[in-house]
Amino acid sequence: MKKKLVSLILCSVMAVGLLAGCGGGGGGAAEGGSSGSGSGSSAGFVDGQLNSINIIVDGTVTATVDAGQAEFKAQWEEAVGEKLGHPITLNITQLDHSDYSGTVSRTLTTGQPGDAGYPDALIMSATMLRQYQTTGLLWNLASAYDNAEFQSRVNFPQVNENIRTPDGAQYGFAPTYGNGCVTYIKQGWLDAAGKTIDDIKTFDDYYALLKAFTENDPDGNGAGGTYGVIAAGFGKLDEAPFINYMPEFWQGAYPSFYQKDGTWVDGFTEQATIDALARLHQAYADGIIDPDTEEAGTKQAREKFFSNDQTTSEGAFTYWAGTWLRTLSDNLVKNEVKKADGSQETLVQLPPIQEIKDTWGGYLNREAPVWVITDDGDGDDAREQAIFDALFETMLDGDKVQTLWTYGAEDVHWSTKAEEFKTNEGTENEASYTYEEGQFHLKQSPNDPNTIWKKNHLDAVLVIAPLTNGYVSDDPLVTEGNNFFLENAVDAPAAASSETLSGVEADLVSTKTQLVNMAVVGEITPEEAVAQYTEQYGDVCATILEELNSAAE
């Protein structure tokens, strides 16, 4: 039964990849290459002792193979081995972000605990968790979580409370809250349009700005090729909260199942979705949206935004808050992207437009990505509890291991030793850094000495249980980005979960993605898109809504 359910998920995920350009399913951070650094799964649990753990991760672990992963792994093994009182090996398989969910599905479908490469634990998006938590493949970690040592330091208990099923089971562990996206605008382009960020208050203001970006040569190269905005798809329908990459156009629409005044509804069939598709179509027809948006993944979209190839460039880009303000800004510097006057291009964050405030109340804080533990099905929790203790319990120890997950390896990604270094030496963007002995600081990135390392996996600001050792990055841009988001965000709608939805969700996503794309480029009308969806899935969606509303009673 388990394999049958996952096979259905796999077939659906493959269809999504074909139709949506494999836009990604892990959660909106830098892509990692495939590293595959070990084998053996439950074979690592011998005579009640856990000797090795296989984990599968996406690009949200930024200590990749070419960016200090070996040192991170070695220091983790040493620190956790000391806590456990015996050696332990961490085998990391890092998958490409763009087809993470599909590759995970294939792995879980074709393997089983004990096989080489089968994960003991892995990262899942909130959407993936909903798909898998009814398959029997994941371990119910509710009791382990409730009795974890880090519970006394948890500041955001609701993050994991919201993950639980109606019967109290918990199949995922969220070490951070979700974060969300904000709209970044190039300051030089804003200047060229004769506007300040305070002038952009409504959708009409935003649209007029994007139109000026497209038509008025804001980069000053005289060659055209400018677009108002680029995104990783017209709607990210495989990743909650679905509308976060084009929020100004979607406004109050929510093209998935969500609770409205206490009742579950199918947001894709609402007038708000038709209106959103009409806005997107008009912008596409006006040349405001970069046409690469239709097929772009997150990597392609952001790399176009901070590229110095001014033959095709964009003025606005909605992406993750906090650390990404620093990452995007650094890439503008690295790629020598200039304003029309020749000075360095910078970014400004756009507060939510009035239509977003009037509907949701602000930018949406997504449901948190989670870690899960695979269930070996033997009816004994000893192996799974040992994995929880070694991996999740230590991940939030407040000290050495949590620092590894937050910042990476000591003296590779961060240090407390006295040192001096420079970035972009010999250029107008040269920066000098000086630190005294004992002063915590981030170092130059192992794979790019002209940038400062930012974080590894956990965001120190978003984590549910804070570090206790005082190691906090003082990067002003990261602080600015996090504060801006927290001041302008509200929680996204709770995820829907029902038996029927788990079996057909990826098929729904693939169909909706295809229909959205067709409506935006003008092959069908927005009304026809919703009508086709209703004709094909009306009965099954009615069943899903019945299940959701019955569970809510």
N, C-alpha and C positions, 0 to 999 in steps of 0.2 A: 504493500500500500504506500509506504514511504516513497519508494522509487517511482511509482506511478504518478504521485502528486508532483514530485520534483521534475519528472519528465515533462509534465504539462507546463510547468513553469519554464523549463528550458526551451521548449518549442516556442512559447510565447515571447520569451526574452530574445530569441534569435530573430523573431519577426520584428520586434521593436528595433533591434539593431539595424535591420535592413531598411526599415522605413524612416527611422529617426537619425540615421547617420551615426549610430553608436555614440550618442552624446554623453554617455557616462552615467554611472549610478552610485558612485561612492560618496559624494558630498562636497563638491566644490572647492578642491585645493589642487596644488601642483601635482601633475602627473609624475608617477614614478615608473622607471623601467622595470622589466621583469628580471627578478634577481634569483629566485629559486635556490635557496641555500641550504637544503637539507632534505632528509627523508625520515620516514618512520613516524607513526602516530601513537595509537594506544600501545604499540610495542615499547614506547618510552615509559610506560607505567608497569613496573615489575615488582612483585612482592610488596605491594602497597606503597612503593616509593616512585615518585615522578622524576625521571631522569632526563627527559627531553620534552619539549613542546613544539609542535608545528603550528605556526600562525600564518594566515593569509591576510595581507594588508593592501590598501590602495595607496594613492598618492598623498593621503593625509599624513602619512609617515614620511617626513621630508628628509630624514637621514637615509637617503637612497644609497645604492651601491657606490656611486661616484661621489657621494657627499658624506662620507664618514659612517656608513652603516656597519662596517666591520668593527670599528671601535665602539660604537653604540652597543652592538651585540656582545662584545667581549666584556664590557663594563657591566652590562645587565647580568650576564651569567655569573660574574664574580659577586655582585651585590646580592642577587637573589640566592645564589648558592650559599652565601654566608647566612642569610636569614633562614634558609631551610636546613642548614647543617650538612648539606651534601652537594656534590656537583650537579649542575643542570645545564642542558644545552638548549639554546633558543634557535630554532630553524625558521627563517623568515622567507616567505615567498611573496614578492611584491609584484602585483599585477598592474598592467596598464589601466589607467583610470577610465579610458574611453569605452572599454567593454568589460568593466569589472563584474557587473551583475551577471552577464552571460557566461564569463569564464568560471565564476563561482558556481553557477548552476550546472555547468558541464562537469565540474570537479565533484560536486556532491552527488550527481546522478550516476557517474561512472565508477565512483570509488566507495569505500566504506572504511570505518575506523580500523586501523591496523595497516592499511595500505600505505605505501610510500607516497608522500605528497598530500595525503588526506589531512585536512586541518583539524587540530584539536580546538582551535579558537580562531575567529576571524571577525573582520569589521563588516557591518551591514548598514545600509541606509535604513531609515524608518520604513520606507516602502518595502525593501527587501525583507525586513523583519516580519511585516504583516504577511508576506507571501509564505514564509518558511515556518512561522511559529505553530501552524496547524499540521505540519507534515510529520512530526515525531522525530525529526532530525536534530532538533535543538534541545538542550537541557534546561529544565525549569530551575533557575538559579535563585528563586525568591527567598528561600530559607538562608542560603549562603549570603545573599546580599543583606538581609535583615540582621545577620549576626556578624557582619564584617567589622573589623577593628576600626576602619575609617568612619564608621557611622557617627561617632562622636564629633567629627569635624565637618560633616556635610552641611553646607549652607543652602543648597537648593534641592531639598528632598522631593519636591514635586516633579522634577525631571524624570526620575525613575518611577515614581508613583504613577505617572501618566503612561508608562510603558506597559503596565500590568493589564492582563486580560480581565474581563468581568468576574472570572472565578478566582482571581488572585494570583494566577501564574505569572511568572516573569521570565522571558526567554532572552532578554537582552540587558546589557549593562551599559549605561551612558555615563562616562566619566566627566562629561562637560554638558552644558546646555547647548542649544543648537546653533546660535548665531544666525545671521541672515545677510541679505544683500542691500546695498545702497547704490545710488546712481552717482558715478564719478563723471565730471566734466573737465575737459582741458581748459585751463585758465586762459591760455592764449587765444583759443577759439572764442571763448566768452568775451574777451576784450575786443576781438575783431568784430563781433556782432554788436558792440556798443552796449553790452548788458553786464549787470552784476548778478551774482547768484540770488540776491534778494529780489530781483525782478521776476524770477521764475516761480510763480505761485500757483498757477492753474495749468490744466492740460493745454489750453489754448496758448499760454505762454511758452510751455515746453515745446509744443509742436512748431510754433513760429521760430523758436530758437533752432530746432533741428533743421527746419527748412532753410534758415540762413546759413547754417553749417554746410548744407548741401550745395547751395547756389552761389555763395559769396566769397569763395576762395579764402577761408579763414586761416589756412596755413601759409598763405602768401606765396605759393610757388607758381601760381598762374596756370597750372596745368589741369585744374579740375580734379575729378576723381575723389572728391570728398563726399562723405555721407554723414548724416546726422548721428546715427547710432548703429552699433552692431551688438549682437547677442548670440548666445549659444542656443539657437532655436527660437522660433516665434513664441513657443511655450514649452517649458520643460516638463512635459506631461508624465514622465517616468520618475520624477523626483519631487516630492513634496518640499515646499508649498506651491509648486507648479507654475506660479505666475511671477516668481521672484526675479527673473532675468529681464522682464519687460513690464515692470509694475505700473508704469504710467499709462500704458495702453490697456492693460487688463483691469486696472482700477478695482472695482468691487466684484468682478467676476471671479469664480473659483471653479475651474473645469474638472471637478471631481466630486466625490461624495463628501458632504460636510453637514454639520448640524446648524440649522437655521431656526432660531427661536425654539430650541429644544427638540426639533424634528429633523431627522436625516432627510436630505434632498440630494438629487443628482444635479450638481451645479452646471454640468455641461449642457443641460437642456434649458437653462434659464435664459431670459432675455439679456441679462448682463453679459453672457458669453457671446451672444449674437452681436451685441453692441461692440464688444472688445474686438471681435474678428473684423467688424466693419472698420474700426479705427486702424487696425493693423493693415488691412487691405489698402486703405487710402494712403497710409504712409509708404507702403511698398510701391504703389502706383506713382506716388510723387517722387520716388527715388530717395526718400529720407532714410529708409532702412537699407543697410548694406545687403545686397542679395545673397552674399555668402552666409548670412544668418540662417537660411533654410537648412543648410547641411552642416553648419559649424558645430564642432564640439567646444567645450570650455577652453581647451588649449588653443585652438585656432582663433577663437574670438578674441581672447585677451592678447595673443601675440600680434594680431592685426592692430589692436588698439594702441599698443605701445611700440609698434614698428616705426622705423624711420624711413620706410618706403612710402613716400608721400604721394605716389601715384594713386594709391587707394588708402585713404585714412578716414578716421571717424572721430567725432568730437565727444560723444557720450557713450558710456559703457556701464551697465549695472552688474556689480559683482560683490563678492563677500566683503564684509566690513572688517575693521580692526587691522590685523596683520597685513591684509591685502592693500591697504592704503600705502603702507611702506613698500610692499613688493611691486606694485604698479608704478609707484613714484621712482623707485630704484631702476626699474627697467626703462623708464623714459630717459633717465640720466645715462644709463649704460648704452642705450641705442642712440644717444645724442639727438633726441627729438627736441626741436627748437620752436619757439614762438615765431611769429612773422618778423619780429624785430631782432631775431637772432639770439635772444636770451633763452635760458633753459625753460622748457615746458614744465608746468606743474599741474596739480589736480586740485579741484575743489569739490566738496560733497554737497549734493542737492538735497535739501530737506524734502520730506514727502509733499507732493502737490496736494492741493485742497481736496481733489476728488478721492485721493487715497485716504486722507484724514476723515472725510465724510463717510466712507464705507468701512474700511478696516480699522482706521485710527492711526495707522502708521505703517512703516515697513514691517514685513512679517518675520518674526523670529521662528525659524523652522524647528520641527521636532528633532531632537538630537540623534545623530548617528550612534550606533551601538556596537559593542563587542558581544559576540555570542560564543557559546561552548557547544560543540557537537556531542550528542548523546550516543554512546556506543550500544545502547539497547540491552545491556545485560542485567538491568534491574538493580544494579549496585551503583550508588552515587560516589564511591570512593575515588575513582579516577577523576570524575568531573569536579568534585570538591577540591582535589589536589591541584587541578588546573586553575580553578578560581583563586585558591590561596597563593599560588606562585605567580600568576599573571595579573589578576584584577586587584587582589588585596595589596600587593606591592606597588601597583601602578599609582595608588593614592596613599602611599606611606607618609607623605608630607615631607620627605627628605630625599635620600640618595636616589632611589629608584624613580620616584615621581619627577625628580629633576632630570633624569635621563629621558623620560618620556616627554617632558616639557621642553627642554632645551637641547638634548642630545648628550654627546660624550664630553667629559671633562677634558680640557686642554686640546680639544678638537673643535668643538662648537662653542664652548664657553670656558671661562677660566676665572680664577681668583688670584692669579699671579701677576706681578708687576710686568707691564709690557707697553710698548709703543708700536704703532703701525699706521700706515696711510692707505687710503683707497683712492683710485683714480689719480694716482700720482702723476704730476706733470701736466694735468689738464685743468680747465677752469673749474671743474667739479672736485678737485682734490680736497680730501678731508683727512685730518690728523686725529688720532686717538691716543690718549695717554691714561694709563691706569696704575694705581698704587697696589702694593702687595696687600692681599686680602679683599680687594674691591671686586665684587662680582661684575662680570661684563661678558657680552657676546663677542665672539671673534669673527674674523673674516670667514666667509663661507668656504668650505673645503674645495668646492668646484667652481668658485668665482671669487678670487681675492679682492675684487673691486666692490663687493657688496658685503654687508654685515649680516651674519646669520640671524634669523628671526625666532624660529621655534622648531621643535621636532614634531610632535603629534598633539600634545595637549596645549591648549592656550591657557596661560596662567590666569587670565582674566575670566575665562569661561568655565573653568574647572569647578566641579561641585564641592570639592574639599580642597582648600588652599594649601600651598606649600607652607611649611612651618620654619624653614631655614633662612627666610629673608631674601632668597634669590628671586628678585623681580626685575625684569628688564625695564629700563627707564627710557625706552625709545619714544620720543615725543609724538611721532606720527602714529605709532600703534596705539598709544594712549588716546590720542585725538580721535582715531577711527573708532575705537571701542566706545568711548564716551558718546560720540555722535550717534552710534547705533542704539545704544541703551536709552538715549534721550528721545529717539524717534521710532521706536519699535514696539510692537505688540505681539503677543503669542499667536502663531498660526492656528487655524482650526485643528482640532484633534483628528488623528488618523482614523479612518474607517477600517473595521476588521470584521469580516463574516466568512463563513465557510464557502459560500458561493463566490464571493469576491476574490478569495484567495486563489480559486481555480481559474478565474477568467480575467484577473486584473491586467496582466501583461497584454492580453488580446485587446482589451479595452483601450489600453494605452497606445498600442500600435495603430488601431483604427482612428482614435482621436487625433493622433499626431498626423496621420495622413490627411484627414479631413481638414485640420487646421491649416496645414501647408497648402492644400488645394484652395481653401477659401482666401488665404492671404494673397496668394499669387494670382487669384482671379479665375481659376478654373471652374469653381462653383461659387455660389453666393453663401454668405454666413448662414442664412436660413436653410439652404439646401444641406449644408454640412450638419446642422443639428437634426434635420429631418432624416438624413441617411443614417445617422447614428441611432436615432430613435427607432427607425424601421428595423435595423439589424439587431439592436440590443435592448429594445424596449422591455421585452418580457423578462429577460435575465436581470435587468436593472430593477425591475419591479420586485423581483424575488430578493435581490440584495437589500433594497430599501425596507422590505418587510422584515428581513432578518435583523437589520440594524435597529429599526424602531422597536422590534419586539425585545431585543436585548436591553434597550434603554429604558423599558418600562419598569 
